[in-house]
Amino acid sequence: MTFGSRTANVNDVRTAGIALGANLGEREDTLDAAVEAISNLNGVEVVSRSAWYLTTPVDSSGPDYVNGVVLMRTSLHPKALLEACLGIEKEFGRVRPVGVVNAPRTLDLDLLFYEGVEMETPVLTLPHPRMEERLFVLIPLSDVLPNWCTSQGVSISRRIEELRVRYPKDRVLRL
């Protein structure tokens, strides 16, 4: 795969994961519609979706979030997939106030991983640099990839247990 291209080789279809979150508006309806928008992208086939989870904000403010994960097969290049996700966020009213980190949002789509790709650019790092530290990502991810392991080879179930001990106030409730 060439990183300058917008799509991978026609025969180069990869698995990727996107975390979804919202803490403003009709959160569950927004996430359902966002999954539909993702599934309508050319070169994307959503193969599974986690349950939705009610979660406490982490490094953020505002009301509780609803979070989940989608697993897909895609021929889009990672940067093109990111651009598509940013476009979907904008369609759903996402505003990124200047100087405000992790502001409340109508929709947040984070590219978690892209099969066979590790990259670090000013706009995209794969795998997502904080995904292994966040219960609101790992618990939904375990719905769609129950045998997934961290970069250190730790099973997702064990990592979730470790984080529950480390962050006992982080609430993640299945809806």
Secondary structure, DSSP 8 states (H G I E B T S, - for coil): --TTSSB--TT--EEEEEEEEE-SSSHHHHHHHHHHHHHTSTTEEEEEE---EEE--SS--SS-EEEEEEEEEE-B-HHHHHHHHHHHHHHTT----TT-TT---S-EEEEEEETT--EE-SS-EES-TTGGG-HHHHHHHHHH-TT-B-TTS-BHHHHHHHHHHH-TT--EEE-
